[in-house]
Amino acid sequence: MQTLRDSLPSDHDRAVFDDLTAGRPTVWAPNRTTATDPVPGSDPHNTHSTHSTLDALVDAADARFRWFAPLVEELFPDTRDLGGIIESPLTKVGALGDALSREFNRPLPRNLWVKRDDALAVSGSVKSRGGIHEVFETALTVTAELGIDLSAGPTVFLEESVRERMATRRIVVGSTGNLGMSIGLMGAVLGFSVVVHMSHDAKQWKKDRLRASGVEVVEHDTDFTAAVHAGRLAAGQDPHAHFIDDENSRSLFAGYAVAGRRLAGQLAAASVRVDAGHPLTVYLPCGIGGAPGGITYGLSRIFGDDVRCVFVEPVAMPAFLLGRLTGLDDEVGVADIGRGEPTVADGLAVGRPSGFVGRTVGELVASYATVTDDDLLRALAVAHDTGGLALEPSACAGLVATGRLGDADAPGTHVAWLTGGSLMPDKEFADLLDAGRRLLRQPGRPGQPVQAGG
C-alpha cells in the first residue's frame, strides 16, 4: 500500500489516496494528459481508427435496439409510448434540488436535471441498455447458427417452435444484481436458458425476481470479481453457452453508449444548449465502469470537451477511481488498500474495475467522487419525501455528488443519472426509507468536504 501511495506524482493525488484508504469521501480531478489506449484491432497510431471502430459498434447497437423495438413493445407494454424503444425521461429538478442543498449544507447547481433510469423499462437500471443489447446481439448470432428465419421480423421470437430451439442455448453472466436483472429478464423472454452468478452483495429480492422469471441463479459467498470468474469458468465448459463479460464486453459498452446519444437528443428536444459557454456536467454512478464508461464515450463523441463526466462510487468500493489514480486499472483492487466492506450501494459493489473501460475512456472522465452509505440513504429519503422518487441507494450517488466539486456556480447544465428503484419490493424500499429518515433526524449533520484530504 505504501509503495502505491509513494508512486503517485503529487501531494494532491497522495491526499486522495489517503482518503480512499481511510474510507473518507473525496473528489479527484485528474490531469487529463495520458493518451487513451486503442481498442484492440485498431491502429494504435490512429485515433480516428480507434473512434471509427467504437462508433461502428455503437451504430450497430442503436440499429439492433430499433430492429427489436416491435418485439419489446409487444412484450413490455410500458414501452409503447416510445414504440418499443427502451428509454427513460429527463426531468428538471426544482424543489428536490433545494431540499438536497439544505440537507447537505452546500449549494447545488441551479440548472439540475435527473435522468430517470430508475424508471427505465424492463429492468429499471442504468445497466439495462448494455445487458439487453448483448442479449439482442447474441440472439441474432444464435438464430443464424440455428437457421431460424427472421424475415418476418423480431416477433418470430414469440413462436413456441423458435423458443424451443433458443432454449438449447445458454447465456451466463456474473452480477451484483442489476446487470443480471437486465440480462436475465430479457434473455428469458427471448427463450434462452439464462444462468446468473451472483455475488454475496446481491439483494435477495433480485434473486427471487430472476428465479420467478425462469432464470437460474447461482449464489456465491464471494465478491463480484469472483462471481464473474465463476460464471466465465462455467460458460467455458459449455459449448452452447455465451458468457457476457462485464469486465471486457464491447457489446455491453456499445449498448451503454447509445444512452449517451439519446441524452443528447433529449437535451436538444428540451432546447438545452451545450457548448463551450454552456457545458454539460453528468454525474454517473460507477461500479465496474461499463455503464458510465459507455455513456461517457457516447456523450464525448457528440459534445467533445463541452461535456464533463463525473464517476461516483461508494467509499467502500472506490475501484475505478483507485485504478485510474494509480494508473493500474484492473491490476489493482480495493482489497489492496484495505477496503471492500459491505455497502448499501449493492449495484456499485465492485472491488476491481474494468481495465478495458479504464484504458478506453479513462482520459475522458473529468472528475471522480466517493460517497458514504449514510449520505446515500439521506439522499434517498430526501428524494422520496420531496420528489416522490423511490430509489435504490446506488441511484442516489449522482445526487450526493452534485455540488461536491465546487461546481454549484458552474455555468451550463448538470444531470444526475439515476439508476434502480422501480422494481424494488415495497418492504425493501420502506426499510431503506426508514433508515434514511432516521439519519435525517440526527442533529449536527455537517456537509461533506469538497477537497481531498479534508
C-alpha positions in Angstrom: 0.0 0.0 0.0 2.8 2.4 0.9 4.5 1.7 -2.5 1.3 2.5 -4.3 1.0 5.8 -2.4 4.6 6.8 -2.9 4.3 6.2 -6.7 1.7 8.9 -7.1 3.1 12.1 -8.7 1.6 14.9 -6.5 0.7 15.7 -2.9 -2.9 16.1 -4.0 -3.0 12.6 -5.5 -1.5 11.2 -2.3 -4.1 13.0 -0.3 -6.8 11.4 -2.4 -5.2 8.0 -1.9 -5.2 8.6 1.8 -8.9 9.4 1.7 -9.6 6.2 -0.2 -7.7 4.0 2.3 -9.4 5.8 5.2 -12.9 5.4 3.7 -13.4 9.2 3.6 -15.5 10.8 0.9 -13.2 12.6 -1.6 -13.0 14.1 -5.1 -10.3 13.9 -7.7 -9.9 15.7 -11.0 -7.1 14.1 -12.9 -4.7 15.8 -15.3 -6.2 14.5 -18.5 -2.9 14.0 -20.3 -2.5 10.2 -20.5 -3.4 9.0 -24.0 -6.3 6.6 -24.2 -5.1 3.2 -25.2 -6.5 2.0 -28.5 -9.3 -0.6 -28.9 -7.8 -4.0 -29.8 -7.9 -4.5 -33.5 -7.5 -0.8 -34.3 -4.4 1.2 -35.4 -2.6 2.3 -32.2 -1.2 5.3 -34.0 -4.5 6.4 -35.5 -7.1 8.0 -33.1 -9.5 8.2 -36.0 -9.3 4.5 -36.5 -10.0 3.9 -32.8 -13.0 6.1 -32.8 -14.3 4.6 -36.0 -14.1 1.1 -34.5 -16.1 2.1 -31.5 -18.5 4.3 -33.4 -19.3 1.4 -35.7 -20.1 -0.8 -32.6 -22.4 1.9 -31.2 -24.1 2.4 -34.6 -24.8 -1.3 -34.8 -26.2 -1.3 -31.2 -28.5 1.5 -32.0 -29.8 -0.3 -35.0 -30.4 -3.5 -33.0 -32.5 -1.7 -30.5 -34.6 -0.3 -33.3 -34.9 -3.7 -35.0 -36.1 -5.4 -31.8 -38.4 -2.5 -30.9 -41.6 -4.1 -32.2 -40.9 -7.2 -30.0 -40.1 -5.1 -27.0 -43.3 -3.1 -27.5 -45.3 -6.4 -27.6 -43.6 -7.9 -24.5 -43.3 -4.7 -22.4 -46.4 -2.5 -22.7 -44.8 0.3 -20.8 -42.6 0.9 -23.9 -45.5 1.5 -26.2 -45.4 5.3 -25.9 -41.8 5.2 -27.4 -42.6 2.5 -29.9 -40.7 -0.2 -28.1 -37.5 1.9 -27.5 -36.2 1.4 -24.0 -35.5 4.9 -22.7 -36.1 6.9 -19.6 -37.2 10.5 -19.2 -35.0 13.5 -18.5 -36.6 15.7 -15.8 -35.7 19.2 -14.5 -35.2 19.3 -10.7 -36.8 22.0 -8.7 -37.8 21.5 -5.1 -35.7 18.4 -4.8 -32.5 20.3 -5.6 -33.4 22.9 -2.9 -34.1 20.2 -0.4 -30.8 18.4 -1.1 -28.9 21.7 -0.8 -30.4 22.2 2.6 -29.7 18.7 3.8 -26.1 18.6 2.7 -25.4 22.2 3.6 -23.9 23.2 0.3 -25.2 24.9 -2.8 -26.2 22.7 -5.7 -26.2 23.7 -9.4 -29.3 25.6 -10.2 -29.8 24.1 -13.6 -30.0 20.5 -12.3 -31.8 17.6 -14.1 -32.2 13.9 -13.4 -32.0 11.1 -15.9 -34.6 8.6 -14.7 -33.1 5.3 -15.3 -34.7 4.2 -12.0 -37.9 4.0 -14.1 -36.4 2.5 -17.2 -38.5 -0.2 -18.8 -37.7 -3.9 -18.4 -35.2 -3.8 -15.5 -35.1 -0.3 -14.2 -31.4 0.5 -14.1 -28.6 2.1 -16.0 -27.3 -1.4 -16.7 -30.4 -2.2 -18.8 -29.3 -1.0 -22.2 -25.9 -2.7 -22.2 -27.2 -6.0 -20.9 -30.3 -6.0 -23.2 -28.2 -5.1 -26.2 -25.8 -8.0 -25.7 -28.8 -10.3 -25.3 -30.2 -9.0 -28.6 -26.8 -9.4 -30.3 -26.4 -12.9 -29.0 -30.0 -13.8 -30.1 -29.2 -12.7 -33.7 -26.0 -14.8 -33.7 -27.8 -17.8 -32.4 -30.7 -17.6 -34.8 -28.2 -17.5 -37.7 -26.4 -20.6 -36.3 -29.7 -22.4 -35.9 -31.0 -21.4 -39.3 -34.1 -19.6 -37.9 -35.7 -17.3 -40.4 -36.0 -13.7 -39.2 -37.5 -12.3 -42.4 -40.9 -11.7 -40.6 -39.1 -9.5 -38.1 -38.4 -9.9 -34.4 -41.8 -11.1 -33.4 -40.7 -14.6 -34.5 -39.2 -14.9 -31.0 -42.8 -15.2 -29.8 -43.3 -18.5 -31.7 -43.1 -21.6 -29.5 -41.1 -23.5 -32.0 -38.5 -20.8 -32.1 -38.4 -20.5 -28.3 -37.8 -24.3 -28.0 -34.8 -24.0 -30.3 -33.5 -20.9 -28.4 -33.7 -22.8 -25.1 -30.9 -25.1 -26.3 -28.6 -22.1 -25.9 -27.4 -20.7 -22.6 -26.4 -17.1 -21.6 -24.2 -16.9 -18.5 -23.3 -13.7 -16.6 -21.8 -12.7 -13.2 -23.5 -9.8 -11.4 -24.1 -8.0 -8.1 -27.7 -7.6 -9.3 -28.7 -5.1 -11.9 -26.8 -6.4 -14.9 -28.1 -9.9 -14.1 -31.6 -8.5 -13.9 -31.4 -6.9 -17.3 -29.8 -10.0 -19.0 -32.0 -12.5 -17.1 -35.3 -10.8 -17.7 -34.7 -10.1 -21.4 -32.9 -13.4 -22.1 -35.7 -15.4 -20.6 -38.4 -13.8 -22.6 -36.4 -14.5 -25.8 -36.3 -18.2 -24.8 -32.7 -18.5 -23.7 -31.7 -20.6 -20.7 -30.1 -18.0 -18.5 -27.7 -18.5 -15.6 -26.8 -15.6 -13.4 -23.9 -16.0 -10.9 -24.5 -13.5 -8.1 -22.0 -12.2 -5.5 -22.7 -12.0 -1.8 -23.7 -8.3 -2.3 -26.7 -9.2 -4.4 -30.1 -8.5 -2.8 -32.4 -11.4 -2.1 -35.3 -9.8 -3.9 -33.3 -9.6 -7.1 -32.5 -13.3 -6.9 -36.2 -14.0 -6.2 -37.3 -11.9 -9.1 -34.9 -13.7 -11.5 -36.0 -17.1 -10.3 -39.6 -16.2 -10.7 -38.9 -15.3 -14.3 -37.3 -18.7 -15.0 -33.7 -17.7 -14.6 -31.2 -20.0 -12.8 -29.4 -18.1 -10.0 -26.1 -19.4 -8.7 -25.3 -17.8 -5.3 -21.7 -17.2 -4.3 -20.3 -16.3 -0.9 -17.7 -14.2 -2.6 -17.4 -10.7 -4.1 -18.3 -9.6 -7.6 -15.0 -10.4 -9.3 -15.1 -14.0 -8.0 -18.7 -14.4 -9.2 -17.8 -13.1 -12.7 -14.8 -15.5 -12.8 -17.0 -18.4 -11.7 -19.5 -17.6 -14.4 -16.8 -17.4 -17.0 -15.4 -20.8 -16.0 -18.8 -22.4 -16.1 -19.6 -21.0 -19.5 -16.3 -22.1 -20.9 -17.2 -25.7 -20.1 -20.5 -25.5 -22.1 -20.1 -25.3 -25.9 -23.7 -23.9 -26.2 -23.1 -21.1 -23.7 -22.4 -17.4 -24.3 -20.7 -15.6 -21.4 -21.5 -11.9 -21.0 -18.3 -10.5 -19.6 -18.9 -7.4 -17.5 -15.2 -6.8 -17.3 -14.4 -6.7 -21.0 -17.5 -6.7 -23.2 -17.5 -4.3 -26.2 -21.2 -5.3 -26.7 -22.2 -4.0 -23.3 -20.1 -0.9 -23.8 -21.8 -0.2 -27.1 -25.3 -0.6 -25.6 -24.4 1.9 -22.8 -23.0 4.4 -25.4 -26.4 4.5 -27.1 -27.7 6.1 -23.9 -25.2 9.0 -24.3 -26.5 9.6 -27.8 -30.1 9.6 -26.6 -29.4 12.0 -23.8 -28.0 14.4 -26.3 -31.3 14.1 -28.3 -33.4 14.7 -25.1 -31.4 17.8 -24.3 -31.9 19.1 -27.8 -35.6 18.4 -27.6 -35.7 20.4 -24.3 -33.9 23.3 -26.0 -30.9 22.9 -23.7 -27.8 24.4 -25.2 -24.5 22.7 -24.8 -21.3 24.5 -25.9 -18.1 25.9 -24.5 -20.1 28.6 -22.7 -22.8 26.2 -21.6 -21.0 23.0 -20.7 -22.8 19.8 -19.7 -21.8 18.0 -16.5 -23.1 14.5 -15.9 -22.8 12.6 -12.6 -22.7 8.9 -13.2 -23.0 6.0 -10.6 -20.0 3.8 -11.2 -19.3 0.1 -10.3 -17.0 -1.8 -12.7 -17.2 1.2 -15.1 -19.0 -0.2 -18.1 -22.2 1.8 -18.0 -20.7 5.2 -17.1 -17.8 4.5 -19.5 -20.1 3.8 -22.4 -22.3 6.8 -21.6 -19.2 9.0 -21.4 -18.0 7.8 -24.7 -21.3 8.4 -26.4 -21.6 11.9 -24.9 -18.0 12.8 -25.7 -18.3 11.8 -29.4 -21.1 14.4 -29.6 -20.1 17.2 -27.3 -16.3 16.8 -27.1 -14.7 19.0 -24.4 -18.1 20.6 -23.7 -19.2 17.6 -21.6 -17.7 16.8 -18.2 -18.5 13.3 -16.8 -18.1 12.6 -13.1 -17.9 9.0 -11.9 -19.3 8.4 -8.4 -18.5 5.4 -6.2 -19.2 4.3 -2.6 -16.3 4.9 -0.2 -16.3 1.1 0.5 -15.7 0.3 -3.2 -13.8 3.1 -5.0 -12.4 0.6 -7.6 -12.5 2.7 -10.7 -11.0 5.8 -9.1 -8.3 3.7 -7.5 -7.4 2.1 -10.8 -7.2 5.5 -12.6 -5.4 7.3 -9.7 -2.6 4.7 -9.7 -2.6 4.1 -13.4 -3.0 0.3 -12.8 -6.7 0.0 -13.8 -7.7 -3.7 -13.3 -4.3 -4.6 -11.9 -5.3 -3.1 -8.5 -8.4 -3.7 -6.4 -9.9 -2.2 -3.3 -8.7 -5.1 -1.1 -5.2 -3.9 -1.8 -5.9 -0.7 0.2 -7.9 -2.4 2.9 -11.4 -1.6 1.6 -14.2 -3.7 0.3 -16.6 -3.7 3.2 -20.4 -4.2 2.6 -22.2 -1.2 1.2 -25.9 -0.4 0.7 -24.9 0.6 -2.8 -25.0 -3.1 -3.9 -25.2 -2.1 -7.6 -21.9 -0.4 -7.3 -20.2 -3.0 -5.1 -17.3 -3.9 -7.4 -13.8 -4.4 -6.0 -11.8 -4.3 -9.2 -12.6 -2.1 -12.3 -12.8 -2.9 -15.9 -9.4 -2.5 -17.4 -10.9 -2.2 -20.9 -13.1 0.7 -19.9 -10.4 2.4 -17.9 -8.0 2.3 -20.9 -10.6 3.2 -23.4 -12.3 6.2 -21.8 -10.3 7.0 -18.7 -8.9 10.1 -20.3 -12.4 11.4 -21.0 -13.5 11.4 -17.4 -13.4 14.9 -15.9 -13.7 14.0 -12.2 -14.4 11.3 -9.6 -16.1 11.4 -6.3 -16.8 8.9 -3.5 -19.8 9.0 -1.2 -20.8 7.4 2.1 -23.6 5.0 2.7 -25.2 7.4 5.2 -25.3 10.1 2.6 -26.8 7.8 0.0 -29.6 6.9 2.5 -30.1 10.6 3.4 -30.5 11.5 -0.3 -32.8 8.5 -0.8 -35.1 9.9 1.9 -35.0 13.4 0.6 -35.7 12.2 -2.9 -38.8 10.4 -1.8 -40.1 12.9 0.7 -39.6 15.9 -1.6 -39.6 14.5 -5.1 -41.8 11.4 -4.7 -39.0 9.1 -6.0 -38.5 5.6 -4.9 -34.8 4.9 -5.5 -32.2 2.3 -4.7 -29.2 3.7 -2.7 -27.0 3.3 -5.8 -29.3 5.6 -7.7 -28.6 8.4 -5.3 -24.8 8.5 -6.0 -25.1 11.3 -8.6 -27.4 13.3 -6.4 -24.9 13.2 -3.5 -22.0 14.2 -5.7 -23.6 17.4 -7.1 -22.0 20.5 -5.7 -19.1 18.4 -4.3 -16.6 19.5 -6.9 -17.1 23.3 -6.4 -19.4 23.2 -9.4 -22.5 24.8 -7.9 -21.9 28.1 -9.7 -20.5 26.5 -12.8 -22.4 27.5 -16.0 -24.3 25.1 -18.1 -26.5 22.1 -17.4 -26.0 19.4 -14.7 -27.5 15.9 -15.0 -27.6 13.4 -12.1 -28.0 9.9 -13.7 -30.3 7.8 -11.5 -30.4 4.0 -11.5 -32.6 1.4 -9.9 -35.8 1.6 -7.9 -38.9 0.8 -9.9 -38.7 -3.0 -9.4 -37.8 -2.8 -5.7 -40.4 -4.5 -3.4 -42.3 -2.1 -1.2 -41.0 -3.7 2.0 -37.4 -3.4 0.8 -37.8 0.3 0.0 -39.7 1.0 3.2 -36.7 -0.3 5.2 -34.3 1.9 3.3 -36.5 4.9 3.6 -36.8 4.4 7.3 -33.0 4.2 7.6 -32.6 7.4 5.6 -35.2 9.2 7.7 -33.5 8.3 10.9 -30.3 9.8 9.6 -32.2 13.0 8.6 -33.3 13.4 12.2 -29.8 13.2 13.6 -28.6 16.6 14.9 -25.4 18.3 13.7 -25.1 16.7 10.2 -22.2 18.6 8.5 -21.9 18.7 4.8 -19.2 16.6 3.2 -15.8 18.0 2.4 -15.2 19.1 -1.2 -11.4 18.9 -1.1 -9.2 15.8 -0.9 -7.7 15.3 2.4 -10.4 17.3 4.1 
